[in-house]
Amino acid sequence: MQLNKMIAYQKGAVVSRTVVKKDTGNVTLFSFDKGQGLSEHTAPFEALVYLVDGEAEITVAGKSQRAVKGDLVILPANRPHALKAIKKFKMMLVMIKK
C-alpha cells in the first residue's frame, strides 16, 4: 500500500495512525491540516521524519527549516523540536528506541 493512501486529511486536525509498535521503536503516520502542528517538545529517542506529502516548517533546537514532499529530517534525542503545517502535509515518523 502507498504511504500517502494510508492516512487521510481531516479539516482542522492532526491525525495519526500507528503502523508498527515494538519495544525497539515505532512507525507512525501523521496528517496535518494547514496551520496545524505539534508544539515544541523533546523525546528521549532519535527520530526520523519523512514528508510523504505537502509542506511543513520543522524546528529543531531553535533552528527552523522548510520541508517538502520527499524530504527527510532527523530529530536528535533530547533536543526540542516542533512542527507546523505551512500547507497540509503528511509525514512518517520513525522513532528508534535504544
DSSP file (Angstrom, degrees, kcal/mol; ACC not computed):
  #  RESIDUE AA STRUCTURE BP1 BP2  ACC     N-H-->O    O-->H-N    N-H-->O    O-->H-N    TCO  KAPPA ALPHA  PHI   PSI    X-CA   Y-CA   Z-CA
    1    1 A M              0   0    0      0, 0.0     2,-0.3     0, 0.0     5,-0.1   0.000 360.0 360.0 360.0 145.6    0.0    0.0    0.0
    2    2 A Q    >>  -     0   0    0      1,-0.1     3,-1.3     3,-0.0     4,-0.6  -0.586 360.0-132.8 -78.5 136.3    1.2    3.5   -0.7
    3    3 A L  G >4 S+     0   0    0     -2,-0.3     3,-1.7     1,-0.3     4,-0.4   0.898 105.2  59.1 -53.3 -44.4    2.1    5.6    2.4
    4    4 A N  G 34 S+     0   0    0      1,-0.3     3,-0.4     2,-0.2    -1,-0.3   0.757 107.2  47.1 -60.3 -25.4    0.1    8.6    1.1
    5    5 A K  G <4 S+     0   0    0     -3,-1.3    -1,-0.3     1,-0.2    -2,-0.2   0.495  93.8  77.1 -94.5  -4.8   -3.1    6.5    0.9
    6    6 A M  S << S+     0   0    0     -3,-1.7     2,-0.3    -4,-0.6    -1,-0.2   0.608 101.9  31.8 -82.8 -11.0   -2.7    5.0    4.4
    7    7 A I  S    S-     0   0    0     -4,-0.4     2,-0.3    -3,-0.4    -1,-0.1  -0.997  72.5-147.0-146.9 143.1   -3.9    8.2    6.2
    8    8 A A        -     0   0    0     -2,-0.3     2,-0.2    23,-0.1    23,-0.1  -0.700  21.8-109.5-108.0 158.9   -6.4   10.9    5.3
    9    9 A Y        -     0   0    0     -2,-0.3     2,-0.4    23,-0.1     5,-0.1  -0.588  26.7-159.5 -80.1 149.0   -6.5   14.6    6.0
   10   10 A Q    >   -     0   0    0      3,-0.4     3,-1.9    -2,-0.2    23,-0.2  -0.999  29.3-105.1-130.1 130.2   -9.1   15.9    8.4
   11   11 A K  T 3  S-     0   0    0     -2,-0.4     3,-0.1     1,-0.3    22,-0.0  -0.276 100.8  -1.8 -56.4 126.9  -10.2   19.6    8.4
   12   12 A G  T 3  S+     0   0    0      1,-0.2     2,-0.3    22,-0.1    -1,-0.3   0.695 117.0  99.2  70.0  21.1   -8.7   21.5   11.3
   13   13 A A    <   -     0   0    0     -3,-1.9    20,-1.9    23,-0.1     2,-0.5  -0.898  66.8-132.6-140.1 163.3   -7.0   18.4   12.8
   14   14 A V  E     -A   32   0A   0     -2,-0.3     2,-0.4    18,-0.2    18,-0.2  -0.978  30.8-166.6-110.1 128.8   -3.9   16.3   13.2
   15   15 A V  E     -A   31   0A   0     16,-2.7    16,-2.3    -2,-0.5     2,-0.3  -0.930   3.5-168.7-118.8 141.1   -4.5   12.6   12.6
   16   16 A S  E     -A   30   0A   0     -2,-0.4     2,-0.4    14,-0.2    14,-0.2  -0.957   8.9-172.8-130.1 151.5   -2.1    9.8   13.5
   17   17 A R  E     -A   29   0A   0     12,-2.6    12,-3.0    -2,-0.3     2,-0.4  -0.941  20.6-137.9-142.5 117.8   -2.0    6.1   12.6
   18   18 A T  E     +A   28   0A   0     -2,-0.4    10,-0.2    10,-0.2     3,-0.1  -0.624  23.6 173.7 -76.8 127.3    0.4    3.7   14.2
   19   19 A V  E    S+     0   0A   0      8,-3.0     2,-0.4    -2,-0.4     9,-0.2   0.803  70.7  13.4-100.6 -42.5    1.9    1.3   11.6
   20   20 A V  E     -A   27   0A   0      7,-1.8     7,-2.4     2,-0.0     2,-0.4  -1.000  59.9-178.4-137.3 134.1    4.5   -0.5   13.8
   21   21 A K  E     +A   26   0A   0     -2,-0.4     2,-0.3     5,-0.2     5,-0.2  -0.922  21.7 148.5-135.8 109.6    4.8   -0.5   17.6
   22   22 A K  E >   -A   25   0A   0      3,-2.4     3,-0.9    -2,-0.4    -2,-0.0  -0.860  59.6-106.9-133.3 165.7    7.7   -2.5   19.1
   23   23 A D  T 3  S+     0   0    0     -2,-0.3     3,-0.1     1,-0.2    -1,-0.0   0.797 121.2  51.5 -61.6 -27.8   10.0   -2.2   22.1
   24   24 A T  T 3  S-     0   0    0      1,-0.3    73,-2.2    74,-0.1     2,-0.3   0.557 126.1 -44.4 -90.0  -9.2   12.7   -1.2   19.8
   25   25 A G  E <   -AB  22  96A   0     -3,-0.9    -3,-2.4    71,-0.2     2,-0.3  -0.913  49.5-113.1 161.5 173.4   10.8    1.6   18.0
   26   26 A N  E     -AB  21  95A   0     69,-1.7    69,-2.6    -2,-0.3     2,-0.4  -0.939   5.8-154.2-133.5 152.4    7.6    2.9   16.4
   27   27 A V  E     +AB  20  94A   0     -7,-2.4    -8,-3.0    -2,-0.3    -7,-1.8  -0.993  24.8 174.3-125.5 122.4    6.5    3.9   12.9
   28   28 A T  E     -AB  18  93A   0     65,-2.5    65,-3.4    -2,-0.4     2,-0.4  -0.990  21.9-145.4-132.7 136.3    3.6    6.3   12.9
   29   29 A L  E     -AB  17  92A   0    -12,-3.0   -12,-2.6    -2,-0.4     2,-0.3  -0.812  20.4-172.2 -97.1 141.7    1.9    8.2   10.0
   30   30 A F  E     -AB  16  91A   0     61,-2.7    61,-2.3    -2,-0.4     2,-0.4  -0.965  13.1-163.2-130.2 147.9    0.5   11.7   10.6
   31   31 A S  E     -AB  15  90A   0    -16,-2.3   -16,-2.7    -2,-0.3     2,-0.4  -0.998   9.7-166.7-127.5 139.1   -1.6   14.1    8.6
   32   32 A F  E     -AB  14  89A   0     57,-3.0    57,-1.8    -2,-0.4   -18,-0.2  -0.986  15.0-137.3-125.2 126.5   -1.8   17.8    9.5
   33   33 A D    >   -     0   0    0    -20,-1.9     3,-2.5    -2,-0.4    52,-0.3  -0.467  52.6 -70.8 -73.8 157.7   -4.3   20.2    8.1
   34   34 A K  T 3  S+     0   0    0      1,-0.3    52,-0.2    -2,-0.1    -1,-0.2  -0.211 123.8  16.0 -50.8 132.2   -2.9   23.7    7.1
   35   35 A G  T 3  S+     0   0    0     50,-2.3    -1,-0.3     1,-0.3     2,-0.1   0.227  99.9 116.9  87.0 -13.7   -1.9   25.7   10.2
   36   36 A Q    <   +     0   0    0     -3,-2.5    49,-3.1   -23,-0.1    -1,-0.3  -0.438  35.9 143.2 -82.7 161.0   -2.0   22.6   12.5
   37   37 A G  E     -E   84   0B   0     47,-0.2     2,-0.5    -2,-0.1    47,-0.2  -0.967  49.1 -90.3-170.8-173.4    1.2   21.4   14.3
   38   38 A L  E     -E   83   0B   0     45,-2.3    45,-1.9    -2,-0.3     3,-0.1  -0.993  43.7-125.7-118.8 126.4    2.9   19.9   17.3
   39   39 A S  E     -     0   0B   0     -2,-0.5    42,-0.1    43,-0.2    45,-0.0  -0.191  47.2 -67.5 -68.7 164.7    4.2   22.4   19.9
   40   40 A E  E    S+     0   0B   0     42,-0.1     2,-0.3    40,-0.1    42,-0.2  -0.249  72.4 143.8 -57.7 133.5    7.8   22.3   21.0
   41   41 A H  E     -E   81   0B   0     40,-2.1    40,-2.5    -3,-0.1     2,-0.3  -0.941  38.5-125.2-157.2 172.3    8.7   19.2   22.9
   42   42 A T        -     0   0    0     -2,-0.3    35,-0.1    38,-0.2     0, 0.0  -0.886  13.1-158.9-124.3 160.2   11.5   16.7   23.4
   43   43 A A        -     0   0    0     -2,-0.3    35,-3.4    36,-0.3    36,-0.3  -0.987  22.9-132.1-136.0 146.6   11.7   12.9   23.1
   44   44 A P  S    S+     0   0    0      0, 0.0     2,-0.3     0, 0.0    33,-0.1   0.429  86.2  64.9 -79.1   3.4   14.3   10.6   24.7
   45   45 A F  S    S-     0   0    0     31,-0.1    33,-0.2    52,-0.1    52,-0.2  -0.898  87.7-103.3-128.2 154.3   14.9    8.8   21.4
   46   46 A E  E     -C   96   0A   0     50,-0.8    50,-2.6    -2,-0.3     2,-0.3  -0.414  43.4-171.5 -66.3 148.6   16.3    9.6   17.9
   47   47 A A  E     -CD  95  75A   0     28,-1.9    28,-3.2    48,-0.2     2,-0.4  -0.993  18.9-148.7-145.4 152.9   13.6   10.0   15.3
   48   48 A L  E     -CD  94  74A   0     46,-2.4    46,-2.8    -2,-0.3     2,-0.5  -0.972   9.0-159.2-119.0 135.8   13.3   10.4   11.5
   49   49 A V  E     -CD  93  73A   0     24,-2.9    24,-2.8    -2,-0.4     2,-0.5  -0.976   7.1-172.5-114.8 125.1   10.6   12.4    9.8
   50   50 A Y  E     -CD  92  72A   0     42,-2.4    42,-2.5    -2,-0.5     2,-0.6  -0.976  20.7-135.8-117.6 119.9    9.9   11.7    6.2
   51   51 A L  E     +C   91   0A   0     20,-2.5    19,-3.0    -2,-0.5    40,-0.3  -0.651  22.5 179.1 -78.8 118.3    7.4   14.0    4.4
   52   52 A V  E     -     0   0A   0     38,-2.1     2,-0.3    -2,-0.6    39,-0.2   0.737  68.7  -5.7 -86.6 -28.2    5.0   12.0    2.3
   53   53 A D  E    S+C   90   0A   0     37,-1.5    37,-1.9    16,-0.0    -1,-0.3  -0.979 104.1  11.0-162.5 152.0    3.1   15.0    1.0
   54   54 A G  S    S-     0   0    0     -2,-0.3    15,-1.3    35,-0.2     2,-0.3  -0.315  79.2 -64.2  83.9-154.7    2.8   18.7    1.4
   55   55 A E  E     +F   68   0B   0     32,-0.5    32,-2.0    33,-0.4    31,-1.2  -0.997  44.1 176.3-147.7 134.9    5.0   21.3    3.2
   56   56 A A  E     -FG  67  85B   0     11,-2.7    11,-2.8    -2,-0.3     2,-0.6  -0.930  29.4-129.5-136.7 158.1    5.9   21.9    6.8
   57   57 A E  E     -FG  66  84B   0     27,-3.0    27,-2.0    -2,-0.3     2,-0.5  -0.963  29.3-169.7-104.4 123.0    8.1   24.1    9.0
   58   58 A I  E     -FG  65  83B   0      7,-2.9     7,-1.7    -2,-0.6     2,-0.5  -0.965   3.6-163.5-118.4 125.6   10.2   21.9   11.3
   59   59 A T  E     -FG  64  82B   0     23,-2.6    23,-2.0    -2,-0.5     2,-0.5  -0.931   7.3-178.2-112.1 127.6   12.1   23.5   14.1
   60   60 A V  E >  S-FG  63  81B   0      3,-2.4     3,-1.9    -2,-0.5    21,-0.2  -0.988  74.1 -18.5-127.0 121.0   14.9   21.6   15.9
   61   61 A A  T 3  S-     0   0    0     19,-3.6    -1,-0.1    -2,-0.5    20,-0.1   0.882 129.8 -49.8  50.5  44.7   16.8   23.3   18.8
   62   62 A G  T 3  S+     0   0    0     18,-0.2     2,-0.6     1,-0.2    -1,-0.3   0.407 114.6 115.3  81.2  -1.8   15.5   26.7   17.7
   63   63 A K  E <   -F   60   0B   0     -3,-1.9    -3,-2.4     2,-0.0     2,-0.3  -0.904  51.6-155.3-107.1 117.2   16.6   26.3   14.1
   64   64 A S  E     +F   59   0B   0     -2,-0.6     2,-0.3    -5,-0.2    -5,-0.2  -0.626  15.5 173.2 -94.1 147.8   13.7   26.3   11.6
   65   65 A Q  E     -F   58   0B   0     -7,-1.7    -7,-2.9    -2,-0.3     2,-0.4  -0.991  29.9-121.0-147.5 149.9   13.6   24.7    8.1
   66   66 A R  E     -F   57   0B   0     -2,-0.3     2,-0.4    -9,-0.2    -9,-0.2  -0.735  27.9-166.9 -87.7 139.2   11.0   24.1    5.4
   67   67 A A  E     -F   56   0B   0    -11,-2.8   -11,-2.7    -2,-0.4     2,-0.3  -0.984   4.7-173.6-127.4 140.4   10.5   20.5    4.4
   68   68 A V  E >   -F   55   0B   0     -2,-0.4     3,-2.8   -13,-0.2   -17,-0.3  -0.781  45.6 -51.9-126.7 170.3    8.6   19.4    1.4
   69   69 A K  T 3  S+     0   0    0    -15,-1.3   -17,-0.2     1,-0.3    -1,-0.1  -0.123 126.8  22.6 -43.8 127.3    7.4   16.0    0.0
   70   70 A G  T 3  S+     0   0    0    -19,-3.0    -1,-0.3     1,-0.3     2,-0.1   0.219  92.8 127.5  96.7 -13.3   10.3   13.6   -0.2
   71   71 A D    <   -     0   0    0     -3,-2.8   -20,-2.5   -20,-0.1     2,-0.4  -0.476  44.9-153.0 -79.1 149.2   12.5   15.4    2.5
   72   72 A L  E     -D   50   0A   0    -22,-0.2     2,-0.4    -2,-0.1   -22,-0.2  -0.986  10.7-171.8-121.3 130.4   13.9   13.6    5.4
   73   73 A V  E     -D   49   0A   0    -24,-2.8   -24,-2.9    -2,-0.4     2,-0.4  -0.984  14.9-141.1-125.9 133.3   14.6   15.4    8.7
   74   74 A I  E     -D   48   0A   0     -2,-0.4   -26,-0.2   -26,-0.2   -28,-0.0  -0.802   7.8-159.9 -94.4 132.3   16.5   13.9   11.7
   75   75 A L  E     -D   47   0A   0    -28,-3.2   -28,-1.9    -2,-0.4     3,-0.1  -0.922  18.5-142.4-110.3 103.8   15.2   14.8   15.2
   76   76 A P    >   -     0   0    0      0, 0.0     3,-1.3     0, 0.0   -33,-0.3  -0.303  27.9 -93.8 -66.4 149.6   18.0   14.1   17.7
   77   77 A A  T 3  S+     0   0    0      1,-0.2   -31,-0.1   -33,-0.1   -35,-0.0  -0.304 105.4   9.9 -59.8 143.3   17.1   12.7   21.1
   78   78 A N  T 3  S+     0   0    0    -35,-3.4    -1,-0.2     1,-0.2   -36,-0.1   0.636  97.2 119.8  61.7  18.9   16.6   15.2   23.9
   79   79 A R  S <  S-     0   0    0     -3,-1.3   -36,-0.3   -36,-0.3    -1,-0.2  -0.950  70.0-111.5-110.9 132.8   16.6   18.2   21.6
   80   80 A P        +     0   0    0      0, 0.0   -19,-3.6     0, 0.0     2,-0.3  -0.350  44.6 171.2 -64.4 140.7   13.5   20.4   21.5
   81   81 A H  E     -EG  41  60B   0    -40,-2.5   -40,-2.1   -21,-0.2     2,-0.3  -0.984  14.4-175.6-148.2 157.1   11.5   20.2   18.2
   82   82 A A  E     - G   0  59B   0    -23,-2.0   -23,-2.6    -2,-0.3     2,-0.3  -0.972   9.8-151.4-149.1 157.9    8.2   21.4   16.8
   83   83 A L  E     +EG  38  58B   0    -45,-1.9   -45,-2.3    -2,-0.3     2,-0.3  -0.990  11.0 180.0-135.3 143.0    6.3   21.0   13.5
   84   84 A K  E     -EG  37  57B   0    -27,-2.0   -27,-3.0    -2,-0.3     2,-0.7  -0.994  29.8-120.1-144.1 138.4    3.8   23.2   11.8
   85   85 A A  E     + G   0  56B   0    -49,-3.1   -50,-2.3    -2,-0.3   -29,-0.2  -0.673  24.3 177.5 -80.6 112.0    1.9   22.8    8.5
   86   86 A I  S    S+     0   0    0    -31,-1.2     2,-0.3    -2,-0.7   -30,-0.2   0.911  89.6   2.1 -72.3 -47.2    2.7   25.5    6.0
   87   87 A K  S    S-     0   0    0    -32,-2.0   -32,-0.5    -3,-0.1    -1,-0.3  -0.859 113.5 -72.8-123.0 162.8    0.4   23.6    3.6
   88   88 A K        -     0   0    0     -2,-0.3   -33,-0.4    -3,-0.2     2,-0.3  -0.315  66.4-179.6 -56.6 142.7   -1.4   20.5    4.7
   89   89 A F  E     -B   32   0A   0    -57,-1.8   -57,-3.0   -35,-0.2     2,-0.4  -0.977  27.2-146.3-147.0 158.8    1.1   17.7    5.0
   90   90 A K  E     -BC  31  53A   0    -37,-1.9   -38,-2.1    -2,-0.3   -37,-1.5  -0.954  22.3-179.7-122.4 144.9    1.6   14.0    5.8
   91   91 A M  E     -BC  30  51A   0    -61,-2.3   -61,-2.7    -2,-0.4     2,-0.5  -0.977  25.9-136.7-142.3 156.1    4.7   12.5    7.4
   92   92 A M  E     -BC  29  50A   0    -42,-2.5   -42,-2.4    -2,-0.3     2,-0.6  -0.972  21.5-157.9-109.1 126.0    6.0    9.2    8.5
   93   93 A L  E     -BC  28  49A   0    -65,-3.4   -65,-2.5    -2,-0.5     2,-0.6  -0.923   6.2-169.7-106.3 122.4    7.7    9.3   11.9
   94   94 A V  E     -BC  27  48A   0    -46,-2.8   -46,-2.4    -2,-0.6     2,-0.5  -0.948   5.6-167.5-112.7 112.0   10.2    6.6   12.7
   95   95 A M  E     -BC  26  47A   0    -69,-2.6   -69,-1.7    -2,-0.6     2,-0.7  -0.879   5.1-157.2-103.7 127.3   11.2    6.6   16.4
   96   96 A I  E     -BC  25  46A   0    -50,-2.6   -50,-0.8    -2,-0.5     2,-0.3  -0.902   7.8-159.4-108.8 113.3   14.3    4.5   17.2
   97   97 A K              0   0    0    -73,-2.2   -52,-0.1    -2,-0.7   -50,-0.0  -0.677 360.0 360.0 -93.1 145.2   14.5    3.4   20.9
   98   98 A K              0   0    0     -2,-0.3    -1,-0.1   -73,-0.0   -74,-0.1   0.434 360.0 360.0 -90.7 360.0   17.7    2.3   22.4
